[in-house]
Amino acid sequence: MISQMGALDKNEQRTLLSLLAIFVASILIFFTTWESIISIWLRSDTYAHGMIVLPVSTWLVWRNKSVHKTLLNPQKRSLLGLLFLLANGLLWIMASITHVLVIQQYAVVGLLIGSLWFFLGNTAALSILFPLCFLYMMVPVGEGLLPDLMILTADISVFMLKLTGITVFREGLHLSLVSGDWEVVEACSGLRYLIATITLGLIYAYITYTKAYKRLIFALLSFVIPLLANGLRAYMIIMIGHMSDMTLAVGVDHLIYGAAFFGIIIFVMFYIGSFWKDAVPTPSFEPGAAKPTSSTAVHHYVVPLSALLISLLFWPIGYDQLQRNYSAQLALSEWHALANVNHWKITEAPNWKWRPAFKGAESERLDFYINDEGLVIGIYQANFGNETQGAELVNSRNTLITEDQKDQWRIMKQLNTTIQTTDSEVDLVILESMNNNTDEVTTLKWYQVGNYATNKSYFAKAFQLIKRLTLNTSAEIYFVVYTETHRFDLEQKVRRDNWLASF
């Protein structure tokens, strides 16, 4: 690199080589986690922006030439940076034990930031605080927001339609107008536009403003505006379809209109933001502190780099040691909580049209029971054993309606309830058949991690972490208890309600 301060001397070259070595070491030591990040960039358009984050962050540092001398001549290593590195290492090993990929990915980015912070020192790290923090945008995160974003899109669309005077009937994410039916699906959530707008908004705020409050306000607007704009976009798409008697905005043009609309929104947002642009400060080049001599090069470069290498290697080695000493139970037995209740007897499998199925489970068990009232229930257990990436107990793919069942079933109702059998909260979900609209499936589902039962994914992960750190090898099970009823069979419904009240 050649800057306004002239060609690099030997010590500055050593610093650059050291920074490059830190980057390479961070990638190689945690290669599997970095590979998971890059693979998501390559296969998903939603997260393709991750490929430009590192180049953009580097460019943001390069354009601020006033900090170059500080960066290339670090005098003191940072203890805070080392503590930050160790904290992220601990976070990574905990996330690895419980297979929480997104936390692992945040942790490896934190490890890279902490390594740079430690080596450059507090003063230099503070001078490039935003470019360092911007590296977190490499993490492909946001899929957990999909359900809430879809609901928000439907809420805004219905509100705008009613405001326009158009009658609309809503059932969940399904909207019915006199001209036709619409459904808010994942592509309508606006997640892709939200992430793109936030990424561009952060860059724009940093290079356009120097005052912290302006940067913060614009960053917040970059989050709020695409949420509202996506609801407005969905409303406009529905209106185009409605006004054209369902001939426009129902095919590929649907996506084209949406992309064009968001392009306009981003342009307008940046144009309005430019009215409050801050003046660019004049770079000042202060004399650098004393540079390390060749005689102290080993102490100044080799020792801290060696300490960094040891700090990074400790975590994957520790994780491998823990994994070697842990092996979960795979066998599934009859559920003792129900087996001990006399009025439930095991029975033959009924001819029901739906059954749960979770991919990736190492062992499964499905038993059917009948009580004194003649109600039949199914108890499904899925044991994910030692877990592998993509086949975990807590995974967004573990859904009641699989890809193959989406055309046959839909969720009618979902809420939390408490059952006596486990004395804990579970999810109550009612499914409706889309083929005849008469069959309903009432399900109760929860995680059973050793002796702990919960319907909260974060609690399940916490229980897993505790159990595995203590080398407790008891099973970790996804439970689904369900019964099928006919919508118009009142007697069946009474039996089902009695079961829900006493289960």
N, C-alpha and C positions, 0 to 999 in steps of 0.2 A: 504494500500500500504506500502510495506517495501522497502526502498531505501538504498543506500550506507551510508546514514546519520543516520541510526538506526531506531528504532521503532518510531511511531508517538506519540507525546505528546498530551495533552488534547486540546491545541489551534489548532494544526494541524488537529486533528480529527474534531473539530468544523468547520474548514475551508472546509474540505472535505464534511461534512454534509451540509454546506451552499451551496456549489457548486452543490451538488445533488439536494437540494431544489430548486435552481434557474432553473436547467434543468427541473425538474418535473413541476414547476409552469409555465414555458414557454410553455410546451407541453399542459398542461391542459387548460390554459387560451385561447390559440389559437388552440384548439384541431381540429376544423373543417379544418383549413388550413393545419395543420400537417397531418391530415388524407388524404387530397387530394394528398399530396406529396407521402405518403406511398402507397396509392392505385395505383398510376401510377408506382411506383417501382414494385409492385406485378403483374401488368397486362402487362407490356411492357418490353421485353428483352433489348430494347435500353437503358432503364434507371435503369436496375436492379443493376447497380454499386452503386446506391445511398445507398443501404443497408450496404455497407462496409465503407462508408465515415466516419461516426462517430467512429467506432472501429479503423480505420486507423489513424484518427486524434488524438484519445486518445493514440494510440501506439507511434505516433511521439512525443507526449509530454513526455511519459514515458521513451522513449529511451534517451532523453536528460536530464540525471539525474542532470546536473549542475544547472538546473533551479528549481529543486524541492523545495529547501528551500525558494526561492523567492515566489513561487506559494502558498505554504502552510502557509506562514507568511506575508500576505499582511498588509501593514502599513497604506497606504493612499488610499482612494477611488478616482476614476478618474472622474473629471467633464467632460472631453472629452468623456469618455465612456457613461456617462449619456446623454450628448447631442446627441451622436450617436444613443442611444436607442430611444430617443424622436423623432429624425428624421425618424427612421424606423417605429415608431408607427404612425406618420403622413402619411408616405408612405403607410402603411398597410390600414389605414382607407380610404385613397383616392382610392386605388386599390379595396377595398371592395365595395365602393360606385359605382364604374364603372365596377365591376366584371372582373377585369384583374387578372386572377388567378396567372399567373407566377410572377407578381409584388408582389402579396400577399405572395407568397411562398418565394421570395427573402427577403421580409420585415420580415417575422417571423424568418428566419435564422439570419437576421441582428439584430433583437430584442434579440435573444439568445446570439449572439456575444457581443452586447452592454451591456447586463446584466453581462456577465462574465468579460468584460473589466472594467466596473464600479466597480465591487466588488474586482477584483484582483489588480487594479491600473495600471498606465501607464507602469511602469518598468516590471512587470510580464507579462502584455499583449503583450508588445513588444518582450519579450523573446520567446513567443509562437505565434508570428504573423502568420507564415505560417499555422500551424495547425488550428488556428482560421479561417483564410480566406479560407482554404480548405473545411470548412463546407458548403460553397456556392455550392460546387459540388453536394450537396444533391438535389438541385433544378432541376427537370426534364425539361430542356429547350433545344430548338434546332429545334422544328418542323417548326418554321417559316423559317428556312434555307432550307427546303426540295426543294422548286422550284428552288432556285439558285444552290443547290448542284446537282440536276438532270440535269440542263442546263450545268453546268461545266463538269459533267461526259460525257454528249453527245459531248461537244466541244472537250474534250481531246480524246475521242474515235474516232471521225471523223478525227481529226488531225493525229492521229497515223495510222489510216487506209489509209489515203491518202499518208502519208509518206511511208507506206509499198507498195504503188502502187495499192491498191485495190479501185475500183470504188464504191462509196457509195452515195446514194441520201438521203438527210435529209429533213424532214418536221417536224419542231418542235422537239419533242422527239422521233420521229419515224425514224428509219434508215433502208434503203433497200439496200441489197447486191444482187448479182446475185444468191447467194446460199440460200437466205431467208431474212425474215424481223425480225427486232429487235425493241424493245421499251424500253426506259429508264423509269422505274417505280420507285415508292418510295423506294422499297427495294434495288434499284441500286444506290441510292443517296450516300450511304456510311456514313450516319449519325451515325449509331450504331458504326462503326469502328472509326469514328472521335472522338466521345465522349469517347470511351474506351481508345483510344490512348492518348488523352489529359489528362485523369484522371491518367493513368499509368505514363505518361511523367512527370506530375507535381510531383508525389511521387518520381520518380526516380531522377529528378533534385534536389529535396530537400535533399535526403539522400546521393547523390553521390557528389554533389558540395557544397562548402561553399562560393565561390565567387558569388556575385549577378549577374554579367554579364553572367557567365556561366549558371546559373539557367534560366535567361531570354532567352538566345539563345536557350537552349534546349527546353524550354516551347514553343517558337515560332516554332521550328522545329516540335514539337509534333502536332502543328496545321496544318502546311503546308504540311508535308510529307504524312499524310493520304489523303489529298485532291488530291494530284498528284497520289498517289498509287491507289486510288479508280478508277481514270480515266484509269490508266494502267491496273488495274484488269478487268474493263469492256472491254477494248480492247482485252485482252488476252482471255476472255470468248468468245467474238465474233469471234476471230481468230480460237479458238478450234472448235467452231461450223461450221465455214466456211470451215476449212481444213478437217473436218470429214463429210462434206456433211450433216450438221445439224443432226448428230446422237449423238454427245457428247455436254455437257455443255448446254443442253436445258431443263433439268429436275432438279431433286434434286442434281445431281452432280454439277450443276451451283453454288449452295450455298456452297457445300463442297470445291470446288476449291477456291472460294472467301475467306472463313474462313481460309483455309490453307495458302493462299497467304498473308493475313494480319498478321497471326501468324509469318510468316517468316520476314515480314517487321518490326514488333515490335522487334523481336529478334535481327535483324541486327542493328536497330537504337540504341538499348541499348548497344550492343556489341561495336559499334563504339564510342558511348558516353563514354564508360568506359576508353578509352585511355586518357581522360582528367580529370580523377577522382582526386578530391582533397584529401589531407591527412585528416584523422579524427582528429580534435583538442582534446587535452587531457582535460578532464573535470576538472574544478577547483571548489573547494568548499569553498566559502567565508563565513565567519561567518555571520549568519543572524542578522538582526536588532532586537532591543528589542521586545520581544513578549508581547502581551497584557495580563494583569493579569486577574484573575477571576473577580476582582471588576469592570473591564472595559469591561467585556464580553458582557453585554447588549448593551453598547454604540458601541462596535466594531463589533457586529454581528447582533443583533436584529434590531437596528435602520436602518442600510443600507438595510437589507433584507425587512423590512417593506416599506421603500421608493421604493424599486424595485417593490414590489407587487402592490403598488398603481400606479406606472408608467405603469405597464403592464395592469392592469385592466381598466385603463382609456379609452383605445382605443376601446375594444369591447363594453363597456357600451355606449360610445359616438356614436358608429355606430348604435347600437340598437335604440337609441333616434332619430337619423336622419331618420332611416327607418320607424319608426312609424309615422313620420310627412310627409311622401312622398307617393303619389299614382298617378301614371301616367295615362293619358288618354288612353283608349283602343279603342274607336270608331274611325273609319276611314271614312272620307268623300271624295267626289269627289275632285280630285286634282285641286285646284283653279287656279293654274298657267296656266293650259291648258283649263279649263272650261271658262276662260275669253277671250279666243281667238276664234273669230267667225268662222274661216274656219275649225275648228275641231268640228265634231258632233259625239255624242255617237252612236254606232252601235252594231249589234249582234256579238256574238263571232264567229270568223272564224274557219274553221276546220284545225287548225294548229297542227303539230305533237309534238311541244315542248311548254312547259310552265314552268315558274319558280316556285319553291316550297322550302321554307325554314322551316325546322323543328324547333319547339320551339316557333314559333310566336304565340302570344296570340290572334291576330286578323289579318285577311288578306282581301285584296280587289283587284279584277281584273276587270278593265274596258277596253273596246275597243272603239277606235275612228277612224273616217274616215275623210280625208280632201277633198278639192275640186279636187285634182288630182286623187282621188280614192285610195290613200295609206291608209292602215289600220295599226294601231299600238295598242299594248297592254300596259297598265300601271298597274303594279303590286306593291302593297304596303304591306309590312310586318311590323306589329307593335309588338315589343317584350315587351311592357308594362313596368312593374317593374323589369323584368329580373330575371332569376334564373340561378344558375351555370349550364353551358352547353347550355343554351338557351338565348344567349345574342345577341344584335344588331350586335356587332363586334365579329365575331366568325369564325374560319377557316373552320367550317363545313357549313357555309352559302356560298355555291358555286353554280354556274349556272348549273353545271352538277352533279347531285346526283349519289349516288352509283348505283341506279337502271337504270340510263341513260348512264353509262360509256360505255356500249357496243353499244350505238346508236348514241352518239354525241361526238365530240371532238372540242377543241379550235383551230381555224385556225389562229386567229390574235388577239392581245390584245395591246392596247395603251391608252394613256391619251388624252383627248380632252376637249374643253370648249364648253358649250352650252349656248345659250342666255337666255333660260327659267329660269335657276337658277343663271346665271352669275358666274359659278364656274366650276372647273375641275370635269370631270366624267370619268369612265372607259368605253372605247369602246371595246366591245368583239364580235367577229364574230365566231359563232358556225357552224360546218359543220356536216351534217348527214353522218353516217358511213354505212347506209343501201343502199342508192342509190347514194350518192355523188353529188346530184343535189340540195338538199334543204339547204339553209343557213338561219341562224337567226342572225340578227344584234341587239345587245343589248347596251343600255346605263344604267349604274348602279352607284348609289351613296348613301351616308347616308344623311338623313335629320333629324337633331337634333334640334327641335324647329325651329328657323328661320335660322339656319346655315346649309349649304349644303357643303359636301366635299366627295371626294373619298379616302381620307387618313384615315386609321384606327386610327392613333394616334391623329389626329385632332378631329375625332368623339368622342374619349374617353375624350379628353380635354373639348369639348363642353358639353358632358354628365356630367362631374364633376362640371362644372360651373353651369349648369342648375339645378342639383340636390341640390347643396349646397345653391342655392337661392330659393329652393322649387318651381321651375318652373315645372309644371306638364304637359306641352304640350307634344304631341306625339313624339316618336323617331322612325323613319321609315326607312326601307331599300327599296329604289326605284329601280325598274327595268322597263325600257321602251324598248319595242322590236318590231320588225317586221320580218316576214318571207318572203323570196324571193326565186325564182328559179334561180339557177346559170346561166342558159342560156337565161333567160328572160331579155333582155336589157331594155325594157320599164319599168319593175319593178325596175331594178337597178337604172335607172335615177330618178325615183320617190323617191327611198330610199336615193340617194345621195343628192337630193334637200332637203329632210327632215332633213338629218344630217347637212346640211349647214345652215339651217334656224331655227332649233329647239331651 
